[in-house]
């Protein structure tokens, strides 16, 4: 268990030990100077450190908490980092067995597998893709009386009968450990390998000034909407659906998708793509978006590109 010297070190190891779980501590002493790395379960430095510890000790699961303990990251027994959207899908697959017609909320940066998952379909579960952001997600989970909400950043908003609708890193960790109890013969890597393989880009942020970014996104929404209305294909596929609750997320006929939205906390846009086919296809969808954005002089350099 890694807490990055944040406040979760004060309670998370003790709670899990009280439940009978053997815990190996990694940077769990409180230190407000954070001497090793930023306690962030999206931060690859933290996750790589946790991964090495899991492999060294042959642990069943690795858990990482952010500074205040409301977010949780996951590493499987093979040392693979499992981001919160796909970890959320593993939890959703378990929850639907106990909650008829379950409702889930995921943020628009999350995997498209929630829509196509056969287990969720078989249990008549519904998924609502919503605005990225802690307060947006928590409010939406409450509005829909959702069983759970999952945000790619590591927030899990756990509703009834498991929780009270707010994000709680230790409850999320307990539920993730519970997956291993449910499947006594299956490891976390076995459960993860049951999910279809998809190819998800990193989050990419091209510069765009705060006073311009929302106007630019509105124009991009209009362009994508026009392509949809004219039945224009993107990467040789029809546009099956457009979601505009937070920027524009266009979903293609095979479930692959691309997202353009304005960052809520810095002068940039946010670009993410996911392919159900291949890494090259994921890059091709990004190239389509990148070429679209190239026509806007307001847009500058990316923080990173694929």
N, C-alpha and C positions, 0 to 999 in steps of 0.2 A: 504494500500500500504506500503510495506516494502522496504527500500533502504539500510538498514544496516549501516546508516551514511555515505554512499558513495556519489559520485558526482551526482547520479541520483536524490537525494533529492533536488538538486538545480532547476531542471526543470520538472521532471516527474509529481509531484502533480499539478503544475501550468498548464501544458499542458492539463491534463485530466480534471481539473476543467473548463478550458476554453471551453472544448467540452461539458460541461453540466453534467459531471459525478461527483457525490458526492464522495469525497475522505476522508478516515480516515487515518491519518498519523501514521506510525509506524517506529520510529527511522529514520526520514527523515532529521534531523539536520546534517549538515556536521561535521564530527569529524574524522580526519585522524588516530586517535588511535583505532578506531572501538571498542568502549567499551563493546558492547553486544555480537557480533559474527562477523565472517568473512562474508562480503556481497557476498554471493554465492548462486544463486537459485538452486543449486544441494545440498546444505548443509541442512541436515535435521533439524539442530538446528534452522536455519532461517525459514525454511518452517513450522516447528511445532509452532514457535512463531506466524507466520502469520496465521496459521490455527486457533489458539486460538482466535486471534483478529476477524477473520471472524465469528466464532461461537458466540462470545460475542456480536458483533454488528449486527448479522444476515445479513451480507453483501451478495451481489449477486456474488462477485468474489474477489479473493485475488491475488495480483500481487507482485512479488519480483524481485528486480533488483540487478545486481552485482555491483562491485565497480565503474566501469566506465560507466555503463548504457547501454552496448551493448547486455546484456543477460537478459532474462525475464523468471521468474518462475510463475507457476499457481497453485492456490488452488481453488477448487469449493466451492459452497455455503454450502456443508456439511462438509467442512474442510478437504477434501481429497486432497493430493498433486498429481497433474497430471504432470508427467514428460514431457519434451519438445517433445519427439518423438510422444507421443500420443496426446499432445496438437497440434502438427504439423499436425497430421492426421485430427483432427477436422477442422483446418484451410483449409487443402487441400480439404476436403469434401465441404466446402463452395466455395473455389476458382474455382473448376471445373464447377460450375454452370455458371460462367462468362467467363471462358477461355477454348475454345474448345481444345481438345487433349493436355491438360496441361502436362508439364514435371516437375517432382519433383526430388530433390536430398536429400538423407538421409544418415547419416553416418552409418558405419557397426555395430555400437553398438545399433542401433535403432530397434524398433519392426518390425517384419515381416508382420504386418497387411497391410502395404502399398501395398504389392503385391496381397493380397487376398481381399481387401476391395471392396464390391459390388458397392458402389457408385462411386468409382474411375474407376472401370471397366466399368460401364455403360456409363461414360463420356469419355472413351477411354484414360484415363490418363496413363502416364508411370512414373515409379520410378526407379531411378538409385542409387544403394547403393555404397557409395564412402568412401574415406579415412577419418578417424577421424582427425579433426584438422581444426582450423579456416581458415588458408590460403588455405588448400586443398579444403575445401568446397566452399569457396567464388569463387575460380578460376573455379571450376567445374560448379557452377551455371551460371557463365558467359559463359563458353564454350558451354553449352547446351542451353543457353538462357532460363533457367528454370523459371517457375513461382515462385518457392520458394525452398529453401533448409532448412532442419531441422536437427540440431545436438542435440544429447541427452543432452549435457551440458547446453542447453538453448539458443544457438545461432540460430536465425531465419534469414535466408538470403532471403529477400523478393524482388523478381524481378518484372518486368512489368506485369500488369499495376498498381500494388500496391506500388512498391518501385523501388529502383535502384540497387538491387542485393547485397548490403552489409548488415551486421547484425546491427540492430537498435532496441534496447530494447523497446523504447517508441512506435515505429511504431508497433512492435509485440503486445504490450499491447493494442493499439488502435484496432487492428484487432481482438484480443481475445474478447474485449468488444463488438465489432461489431457483434460477433456471437450471443450475447444476443438480439441485435436489430433485427437481421434477424429472430430470433425465439422468438417472443414476449411472447409466452405462455410457452416456455421451459426454465428451469433454466440451469445453467452450469452443474449441476449434471445430469439432464435429457439428455443433449447432450453427456456427458461422458458415461452414461449408455447405450447409443445406440451402443457403440463400443463393439466388442466381447471381452470377458474376456480372457486374456492370463496371463501366469505366467512367469515373467521376473526376473532373478537373479540380485542381486547387481553386480556391477563391482568388480571383484576379481583380485588381483595382486600378483602372486607368484614372489618372488625375482629371478632375473636373471641378471647377470652383463652386463653392456653396451656392453662390447667387445664380449659377447656370445649370446645375446638375438636374434639378427637377424639370426644368423646361426641356432639356435635352432628352430626358427619359420620356416625357410626354410625346415628343416627336418620334422617338423610336417606337413607342406603343402604336402610334398612328401608322407607321410604316409596316409593322408586323400585321396589324389589323387589315391593312389594305392587301397584303400578300394573302392573307387568309380569305378575304372576301373574293379575291380573284382566282382562288384555287391554285396559287403558285406553289410549287414544290420547293422545299429546302433540303439540300443534300439528297435529292431524288426521292423524297417522301412528302406526302401531304401533311399539312398542319392539321392535327386532330383536335387541338384545344388550345385556347389562349386564356391565361390567368393574369389578371391585372390588379390584384389586391395590393401588390407591392412591386412596382415596376411592371415588367412584362416577362412572363414565363410561357414560352411556346412549346407545346408537346407534339412530337411527330407521331406518325401512324404506328410506329413500333414501340412507342413509349420513351424514346430518346428525347432530350429536351435541352433548351438553352434559356438562360436567365440574364436580363439586364435590369438593374435597379440602382437607385441612388443610395449611396452609403448614408446611414443615419448619424454617423459621428465623425466623419472626416470629409474633406473636399475630394471626392472621387465617386465613380460609379462602381458597381459590383457586377462581375461577370462570372457565371458558372455554367458548365455544360456537363451533361451525362449521356453516355451512349450505352444502349443495350447490346451493341454489336462488337465494337472493337475500340482500341485506343486511338487508332487512326480516324475512325468515325467521330470520336469525341473531339479530336483536333479539327476535323473538317467543320463541325458545327461551330466551334470557336472561330475558325477562319471566316465563316459566314458573318458572325456577329462583329468580328474585328473589322471586316471590310465595310460593314454598315456604319460602324462608328468612325471610320476613317474620313467620312464626309463632313464630320463636325469639327470645326477649328477649335471649339472650346475644350476638346478632349486632348489630354497630353499623354505622357509616358505611363506605362503600367508599372506597378510595383513588382510584378512577376508575370511571365508569360509561359505558355506551354509550347 
